[in-house]
Amino acid sequence: MTNAQGKYVLSIDSGGSGIRAFLLDRKGKITERQYEKTPPNIPEIGALEHDPEVLWKSLLSLLKKIQKNKQVAKEIAALGICNQRGSFLLWEKSSGKPLTPLISWADVRSHKTAEAMNRNPIWKIIRFVSTLVGRLTNHPMMIATSMLRFTTDHATCRLKWVLDENPELKRRCKKGEILFGTLDTWFIHKLTGGKQHLTDSSNAVATGMFNPFQLIWNQPILTIFGIPANLFPEVKDSNGNFGHSLPEFLGGHSIPIRASIGDQMAALFGQCCFEPGEVKISQGSGAFVDINIGPKAKLSRRGLFPMIAWRIDGKTTYMLEGYVATAGTLIDWLGKGIGLSDTPKVLNELAAQAEDTEGIVFIPTPTGARFPYFNPRAKASVIGLSLASHRRHVARAVLEGIALSLYEILEGIQQDTKVKIKDIKVDGGVSQSDILLQCLSDFSNVRVDRAPEPDMTATGAAYLAGLSIGFWKNLGELKSLQKGYKSFEPKMDSTQRAQKIQRWKKAVAATLFIE
């Protein structure tokens, strides 16, 4: 029996607080799922990290759970991995021993390093020259370079901070004794018994140290900031050959590892958003808005940089990503903070009692406004309350506010890139609100489809791995697996739509004015 004749594809999805394992059959259905909680460590203010060995032990535990039926392992055709992007660790090349924690993308201890990097005179000259060249040539790489300001989100800053704090570690890095990796790279290294040091382009770009235009590690940035280039893994296609797992991990069977991809990119692929203009929105504690922009890197001059969605058989697909920080978090606050509603379902039921908001506008920016406004000091606001206002009107205004925030991201990307939005696919807990999705369809004026399966990141990683070994033949076959979606078509007339959007924009302007 060849691997392509197996019954399942195994998918590993590692997030910020847990690792999940899934088995998908040929129909794309998840037949088995297991979960291991891996809460982060916070050793000091600003820190957010994980113990790499704990993560590895959790993965091994998952692999044991997923093969409860001893016959399952031999039926696994391939393995795909997706992971939270931008978190990294360093380990010893000779022994595989971790020398740092897995430092999360949300760790902010490198903020002073980021500020110093932005003040670096050589970097300031590069940005100035890039600004001039970008204006003359309109070349997206020059424009992106001119816009780039380092923050703690960038692994570049966190890595430089780690090396500056540990001179001996930096010395060993220069000697080629140390390896760098995001979590996919670490898991691949461990699963293959230390034989492979690999990642894919979606994860590489998310570090901020890989050039999405030239598809190489960004040597100028590494040189300016004293980061040794020999640390970094080889970058493969997202459905490339990442080696084979050791037999001891899966019932005596060596499984080909055939996919590595960042989490939101995996969800975009899992939703089969294969064409430019196709959008997926994953709505959990925050909402990630990802749009396929096709085979050419494009950006928004208002602050969105091109990311690699995936690279398959040597062909690159790019995406842009916007983010609403407080979708699910806001609903939690509405319940625990002010007693309005504590779940998307309850909020939806309350909002369903109102046909309109009675003029109330809710701006969901309690932790600052992101694209297209980028005002970190902004706060949330409720505008238009009257003595006729009721809880149901506020509930509906909250859902409309989240939908309008998502609409503004999509509209901004559409205006800046000229990529026309075709349809929107959604997943995640907050997407269970029918009213929210109907509002999103009305404001965006396109169909919105809700996935029946919430775990689209795992689905995307499995699709890529299966595609790589012929488990599924092509993208068309993957699209044919999509069943059970609930669709929401635009219902709002153009006049009402324009009025609501205009009122929203005025409310946003008023909110941003008050800091």
C-alpha positions as MATLAB code, in Angstrom:
seq = 'MTNAQGKYVLSIDSGGSGIRAFLLDRKGKITERQYEKTPPNIPEIGALEHDPEVLWKSLLSLLKKIQKNKQVAKEIAALGICNQRGSFLLWEKSSGKPLTPLISWADVRSHKTAEAMNRNPIWKIIRFVSTLVGRLTNHPMMIATSMLRFTTDHATCRLKWVLDENPELKRRCKKGEILFGTLDTWFIHKLTGGKQHLTDSSNAVATGMFNPFQLIWNQPILTIFGIPANLFPEVKDSNGNFGHSLPEFLGGHSIPIRASIGDQMAALFGQCCFEPGEVKISQGSGAFVDINIGPKAKLSRRGLFPMIAWRIDGKTTYMLEGYVATAGTLIDWLGKGIGLSDTPKVLNELAAQAEDTEGIVFIPTPTGARFPYFNPRAKASVIGLSLASHRRHVARAVLEGIALSLYEILEGIQQDTKVKIKDIKVDGGVSQSDILLQCLSDFSNVRVDRAPEPDMTATGAAYLAGLSIGFWKNLGELKSLQKGYKSFEPKMDSTQRAQKIQRWKKAVAATLFIE';
ca = [
       0.000    0.000    0.000;
       1.431    3.394   -0.976;
       0.923    6.407    1.242;
      -1.521    7.952   -1.241;
      -3.764    4.909   -0.716;
      -4.089    5.522    3.026;
      -7.420    6.417    4.595;
      -6.420    9.560    6.490;
      -4.322   12.699    6.565;
      -3.043   13.767    9.989;
      -3.080   17.483   10.782;
      -1.331   19.199   13.704;
      -2.499   22.691   14.711;
      -0.450   24.468   17.382;
      -1.929   27.677   18.784;
      -1.154   30.054   21.607;
      -2.769   27.997   24.370;
      -3.005   24.456   23.033;
      -2.125   21.890   20.385;
      -4.715   19.921   18.448;
      -4.439   16.826   16.274;
      -6.973   15.793   13.632;
      -7.558   12.921   11.244;
      -9.308   13.801    7.982;
     -10.693   11.215    5.579;
     -10.887   11.435    1.786;
     -14.156   13.369    1.986;
     -12.393   16.069    4.011;
     -14.346   15.119    7.123;
     -12.653   15.254   10.519;
     -13.059   11.756   11.947;
     -10.937   12.180   15.071;
      -9.715   15.173   17.066;
      -7.597   15.464   20.191;
      -6.443   18.423   22.257;
      -3.629   19.163   24.704;
      -3.682   22.397   26.682;
      -0.357   24.274   26.622;
      -0.810   27.529   28.549;
       1.958   30.112   28.140;
       4.404   31.133   30.848;
       4.645   34.758   31.995;
       7.896   34.973   34.010;
       7.927   38.781   34.054;
       5.947   41.798   32.866;
       5.766   41.853   29.075;
       6.847   38.239   28.686;
       4.870   35.513   26.929;
       6.638   32.243   26.259;
       6.351   28.448   26.185;
       8.697   25.672   27.232;
       9.631   23.924   23.929;
      10.095   20.566   25.646;
       6.611   20.787   27.152;
       5.211   21.514   23.685;
       7.065   18.522   22.264;
       5.812   16.207   25.023;
       2.281   17.496   24.416;
       2.621   16.688   20.719;
       3.808   13.156   21.516;
       0.845   12.726   23.868;
      -1.503   13.841   21.098;
      -0.004   11.391   18.632;
      -0.625    8.572   21.114;
      -4.221    9.675   21.652;
      -4.965   10.021   17.943;
      -3.951    6.396   17.295;
      -6.096    4.827   20.027;
      -7.084    2.334   17.370;
      -3.733    0.646   16.692;
      -4.640    0.192   13.027;
      -4.948    3.941   12.443;
      -1.233    4.755   12.179;
      -0.640    2.538    9.165;
      -3.577    4.210    7.395;
      -2.135    7.743    7.683;
      -1.069    8.926    4.232;
       0.671   12.164    5.242;
       1.116   14.737    7.993;
       0.567   18.509    7.768;
       1.511   21.137   10.362;
       0.090   24.608   10.949;
       1.105   26.905   13.757;
       0.756   30.324   15.321;
       3.072   32.566   13.339;
       6.058   34.584   14.480;
       6.890   32.753   17.724;
      10.417   31.294   17.715;
      13.137   29.545   19.681;
      16.847   28.782   19.381;
      18.331   25.331   19.938;
      21.695   23.628   19.892;
      22.494   22.145   16.499;
      24.435   19.146   17.795;
      22.048   17.986   20.510;
      18.679   19.544   19.656;
      18.549   21.014   23.168;
      16.459   24.227   23.387;
      18.535   27.219   24.490;
      15.639   29.673   24.722;
      11.931   29.383   25.413;
       9.529   29.632   22.489;
       9.175   33.424   22.560;
       5.652   34.392   21.526;
       4.804   36.965   18.874;
       2.910   38.745   21.689;
       6.002   39.077   23.924;
       6.789   42.814   24.210;
      10.052   42.778   26.185;
      11.953   43.824   23.051;
      10.162   47.188   22.770;
      13.315   49.196   23.526;
      15.226   47.142   20.967;
      12.533   47.934   18.386;
      12.793   51.655   19.143;
      16.582   51.543   18.781;
      16.316   49.642   15.493;
      14.010   52.304   14.076;
      16.567   54.967   15.085;
      19.468   53.113   13.455;
      21.095   55.619   11.035;
      21.756   53.049    8.312;
      18.155   51.852    8.476;
      16.906   55.456    8.315;
      19.000   56.032    5.171;
      17.617   52.853    3.587;
      14.060   53.971    4.325;
      14.748   57.451    2.919;
      16.250   56.086   -0.309;
      13.419   53.550   -0.616;
      10.896   56.376   -0.266;
      12.481   58.276   -3.166;
      12.819   55.214   -5.388;
       9.305   54.085   -4.510;
       7.851   57.435   -5.559;
       9.743   57.347   -8.852;
       9.145   53.708   -9.782;
       6.048   52.736   -7.759;
       7.854   49.462   -7.029;
       6.014   47.649   -4.214;
       9.216   46.396   -2.548;
      10.599   49.935   -2.314;
       7.286   51.246   -1.001;
       7.104   48.448    1.580;
      10.666   49.154    2.754;
       9.924   52.858    3.117;
       6.867   52.043    5.260;
       8.503   49.459    7.511;
       8.843   50.323   11.179;
       9.974   47.627   13.570;
       7.705   46.585   16.428;
       7.740   43.744   18.930;
       5.441   41.850   16.546;
       8.511   41.283   14.369;
      10.638   38.286   15.318;
      13.565   40.408   14.091;
      13.291   42.617   17.177;
      12.778   39.770   19.615;
      15.680   37.783   18.157;
      18.045   40.760   18.279;
      16.963   41.387   21.879;
      17.690   37.753   22.835;
      21.139   37.858   21.221;
      22.007   41.241   22.739;
      21.047   39.929   26.183;
      23.129   36.754   25.713;
      26.585   37.512   24.222;
      27.739   33.898   24.579;
      24.671   32.680   22.700;
      25.351   35.242   19.972;
      28.959   34.051   19.717;
      27.793   30.469   19.277;
      25.283   31.589   16.649;
      28.082   33.160   14.631;
      30.049   29.907   14.849;
      27.111   27.991   13.346;
      26.335   25.993   16.494;
      22.757   27.244   16.932;
      19.550   26.869   14.907;
      16.559   29.222   14.694;
      13.037   28.081   14.088;
       9.378   28.897   14.384;
       7.272   26.162   15.954;
       6.755   24.268   12.695;
      10.538   24.074   12.245;
      11.010   22.806   15.805;
       8.355   20.106   15.437;
       9.737   18.998   12.055;
      13.240   18.868   13.530;
      12.038   16.700   16.429;
       9.734   14.460   14.381;
      12.535   13.666   11.926;
      15.046   12.902   14.661;
      17.014   16.094   14.070;
      17.534   15.406   10.365;
      15.612   18.391    8.998;
      15.845   22.159    9.553;
      13.014   23.451    7.377;
      10.098   25.862    7.217;
       7.738   27.159    4.551;
       7.498   30.618    3.012;
       4.317   31.637    4.884;
       6.019   31.101    8.241;
       9.299   32.604    7.036;
       7.628   35.856    5.923;
       5.775   36.108    9.234;
       9.117   36.464   11.055;
       9.768   39.766    9.242;
      13.199   38.485    8.166;
      12.213   36.875    4.851;
      11.742   39.021    1.753;
       8.305   38.234    0.242;
       9.258   39.846   -3.063;
      12.558   38.051   -3.646;
      11.733   34.896   -1.636;
      15.046   34.927    0.252;
      16.121   35.689    3.810;
      16.560   39.456    4.041;
      20.335   39.749    4.236;
      20.463   43.583    4.466;
      18.270   43.609    7.587;
      20.206   40.723    9.129;
      23.541   42.448    8.445;
      22.476   45.878    9.741;
      21.258   44.444   13.025;
      23.987   41.853   13.534;
      21.880   38.713   13.162;
      23.872   35.725   11.819;
      22.343   34.398    8.593;
      23.447   30.816    9.282;
      20.738   30.451   11.932;
      17.867   30.141    9.529;
      16.125   27.088    8.052;
      15.780   26.195    4.404;
      12.488   27.521    3.040;
      10.317   24.998    1.178;
       7.013   25.157   -0.654;
       4.037   24.906    1.697;
       3.287   21.452    0.271;
       6.953   20.473    0.062;
       8.862   17.465    1.333;
       9.678   18.079    5.002;
      11.050   14.596    5.627;
       9.513   11.601    7.411;
       8.563   11.160   11.052;
      10.481    8.518   12.964;
       8.528    5.224   13.190;
       8.526    5.323   17.004;
       6.135    8.287   17.076;
       3.265    6.728   15.113;
       2.873    3.051   15.836;
       6.023    1.941   14.065;
       5.136    3.733   10.835;
       7.194    6.487    9.222;
       4.804    9.187    7.976;
       5.749   11.700    5.254;
       5.525   15.300    6.484;
       4.125   17.120    3.469;
       2.842   20.491    4.652;
       3.897   23.404    6.816;
       1.934   26.658    6.886;
       1.000   29.540    9.186;
      -2.353   29.289   10.959;
      -4.335   32.027    9.208;
      -2.899   31.034    5.840;
      -3.985   27.465    6.563;
      -7.531   28.650    7.285;
      -7.569   30.603    3.999;
      -6.522   27.431    2.167;
      -8.935   25.281    4.160;
     -11.771   27.581    3.090;
     -10.663   27.005   -0.537;
     -10.042   30.704   -1.158;
      -7.836   29.902   -4.141;
      -8.696   32.880   -6.379;
      -7.841   36.599   -6.052;
     -10.619   38.439   -4.237;
     -11.732   35.461   -2.166;
     -11.804   36.248    1.547;
     -11.902   34.285    4.767;
     -12.588   35.762    8.189;
     -11.734   33.740   11.294;
     -13.677   35.112   14.235;
     -12.451   34.116   17.664;
     -11.228   36.434   20.418;
     -10.180   38.680   17.536;
     -11.108   38.538   13.875;
      -8.490   37.892   11.182;
      -9.491   39.145    7.737;
      -7.412   37.534    4.975;
      -7.828   38.188    1.263;
      -6.179   36.293   -1.575;
      -4.516   38.931   -3.786;
      -3.091   36.534   -6.363;
       0.402   35.752   -7.708;
       1.821   39.277   -7.367;
       2.751   40.965   -4.095;
       0.579   44.026   -3.429;
       0.323   46.296   -0.429;
      -1.754   49.029    1.091;
       0.074   52.319    1.489;
      -2.035   52.747    4.620;
      -0.056   50.071    6.416;
      -0.737   46.519    5.221;
       2.253   44.557    3.945;
       2.095   41.612    1.531;
       2.243   38.183    3.117;
       2.729   34.828    1.443;
      -0.443   32.794    1.787;
       1.183   29.651    0.403;
       3.621   28.453   -2.202;
       2.604   25.310   -4.089;
       4.795   23.597   -6.666;
       6.892   26.734   -7.089;
       3.924   29.109   -7.528;
       3.365   31.797   -4.889;
      -0.017   33.114   -3.755;
      -0.024   36.348   -1.754;
      -2.515   37.755    0.723;
      -3.175   40.833    2.798;
      -4.412   40.633    6.371;
      -6.395   42.995    8.554;
      -7.372   42.453   12.156;
     -10.195   43.425   14.503;
      -8.670   42.845   17.921;
     -11.796   42.477   20.023;
     -14.578   40.489   18.388;
     -15.044   37.568   20.798;
     -13.292   39.456   23.596;
     -15.866   42.209   23.273;
     -18.727   39.746   23.608;
     -17.103   38.298   26.740;
     -16.882   41.814   28.165;
     -20.527   42.510   27.336;
     -21.454   39.579   29.553;
     -18.934   39.789   32.388;
     -18.445   43.538   32.353;
     -21.919   44.997   31.903;
     -24.233   41.979   31.935;
     -25.593   42.429   28.415;
     -24.739   39.061   26.872;
     -22.087   36.425   27.478;
     -22.104   34.311   24.299;
     -22.504   35.016   20.565;
     -25.701   32.952   20.614;
     -27.300   34.965   23.436;
     -26.194   38.251   21.871;
     -27.681   37.122   18.560;
     -30.987   36.218   20.241;
     -31.137   39.591   21.971;
     -30.268   41.474   18.778;
     -32.907   39.501   16.871;
     -35.560   41.212   18.990;
     -34.709   44.529   17.315;
     -35.297   45.321   13.654;
     -32.793   48.179   13.806;
     -30.416   49.896   16.216;
     -32.716   52.911   16.728;
     -29.840   55.166   15.658;
     -27.236   53.662   18.012;
     -23.727   53.211   16.608;
     -21.176   51.087   18.446;
     -17.453   51.511   17.677;
     -15.668   48.286   18.798;
     -12.180   49.681   19.446;
     -11.544   49.272   23.214;
      -7.865   48.434   22.598;
      -7.209   50.904   19.799;
      -8.095   51.184   16.129;
      -6.182   49.236   13.509;
      -6.358   49.328    9.698;
      -7.346   51.622    8.076;
      -7.031   54.148   10.972;
      -4.108   52.908   13.109;
      -4.847   54.829   16.283;
      -3.573   52.770   19.243;
      -5.054   55.215   21.779;
      -8.626   54.942   20.506;
     -11.314   53.643   22.854;
     -14.691   52.068   22.188;
     -17.782   54.239   22.130;
     -21.575   54.070   21.953;
     -23.162   56.961   20.088;
     -26.825   57.808   19.601;
     -28.420   56.613   22.845;
     -31.852   58.011   23.659;
     -34.587   57.371   26.211;
     -36.116   54.976   23.675;
     -32.971   52.828   23.560;
     -33.206   49.256   24.833;
     -30.738   46.435   25.474;
     -31.818   44.784   22.225;
     -30.866   47.910   20.253;
     -27.439   48.010   21.873;
     -26.976   44.298   21.137;
     -27.774   44.850   17.481;
     -25.494   47.898   17.371;
     -22.619   45.780   18.716;
     -23.053   43.203   15.948;
     -23.397   45.916   13.317;
     -20.280   47.594   14.716;
     -18.207   44.422   14.382;
     -19.568   43.875   10.865;
     -18.783   47.468    9.846;
     -15.239   47.152   11.211;
     -14.744   44.081    9.031;
     -16.322   45.871    6.072;
     -13.906   48.798    6.420;
     -10.918   46.453    6.307;
     -12.250   44.799    3.161;
     -13.161   48.096    1.545;
      -9.743   49.558    2.351;
      -7.904   46.589    0.851;
     -10.159   46.670   -2.191;
      -9.501   50.378   -2.757;
      -5.742   50.130   -2.233;
      -5.062   46.999   -4.304;
      -7.867   47.129   -6.911;
      -8.594   43.474   -6.094;
     -12.364   43.031   -6.217;
     -13.880   40.997   -3.394;
     -15.788   37.988   -4.726;
     -17.171   36.322   -1.625;
     -16.450   35.891    2.073;
     -16.098   32.661    4.023;
     -16.193   32.716    7.802;
     -15.346   30.381   10.649;
     -14.814   30.570   14.403;
     -17.051   30.983   17.434;
     -18.296   34.520   16.772;
     -19.385   33.516   13.261;
     -22.240   31.549   14.840;
     -24.202   34.810   14.971;
     -26.563   34.880   11.977;
     -27.263   38.576   12.454;
     -23.572   39.458   12.386;
     -23.075   37.547    9.137;
     -26.179   39.064    7.558;
     -24.899   42.530    8.487;
     -21.491   41.687    7.013;
     -23.129   40.551    3.779;
     -25.312   43.673    3.646;
     -22.462   46.135    4.192;
     -19.949   44.309    1.956;
     -22.622   43.632   -0.669;
     -21.330   40.101   -1.312;
     -22.364   36.616   -0.240;
     -21.058   35.357    3.110;
     -20.676   31.597    3.668;
     -20.291   30.083    7.134;
     -18.223   26.908    7.368;
     -19.840   23.949    9.132;
     -16.447   23.035   10.624;
     -14.791   25.508   13.031;
     -11.278   24.032   12.684;
     -10.366   25.360    9.248;
      -6.685   25.838   10.099;
      -6.289   22.102   10.583;
      -8.318   21.450    7.449;
      -6.016   23.687    5.401;
      -2.845   21.963    6.613;
      -4.391   18.576    5.850;
      -5.495   19.693    2.377;
      -1.943   20.808    1.542;
      -0.375   17.584    2.797;
      -2.929   15.447    0.974;
      -2.483   17.420   -2.224;
       1.269   16.886   -2.030;
       1.082   13.078   -2.094;
      -1.949   12.652   -4.371;
      -4.447   11.869   -1.611;
      -6.508   14.572   -3.289;
      -5.792   15.253   -6.961;
      -6.157   19.014   -7.368;
      -7.734   22.231   -6.072;
     -10.967   21.419   -7.867;
     -11.362   18.217   -5.882;
     -10.743   20.132   -2.653;
     -13.486   22.606   -3.591;
     -15.870   19.708   -4.184;
     -15.394   18.650   -0.548;
     -16.984   21.872    0.722;
     -20.449   20.943    1.893;
     -22.830   22.126    4.585;
     -22.077   25.848    4.331;
     -24.812   28.300    5.308;
     -25.017   31.303    2.989;
     -26.088   34.884    3.678;
     -26.981   37.042    0.666;
     -27.154   40.875    0.716;
     -30.667   42.105    1.567;
     -30.178   45.770    2.454;
     -31.152   48.327   -0.189;
     -28.402   50.618   -1.462;
     -29.839   53.762    0.137;
     -30.044   52.291    3.635;
     -26.589   50.754    3.202;
     -25.047   54.098    2.223;
     -26.756   55.867    5.134;
     -25.532   53.349    7.712;
     -21.969   53.424    6.385;
     -21.939   57.222    6.359;
     -23.272   57.369    9.929;
     -20.628   54.825   10.946;
     -17.797   56.885    9.437;
     -18.979   59.985   11.293;
     -19.118   58.019   14.550;
     -15.597   56.662   13.968;
     -14.306   60.185   13.333;
     -15.892   61.376   16.574;
     -14.454   58.411   18.495;
     -10.915   58.879   17.167;
     -11.074   62.562   18.097;
     -11.548   61.627   21.771;
      -8.414   59.934   23.149;
];
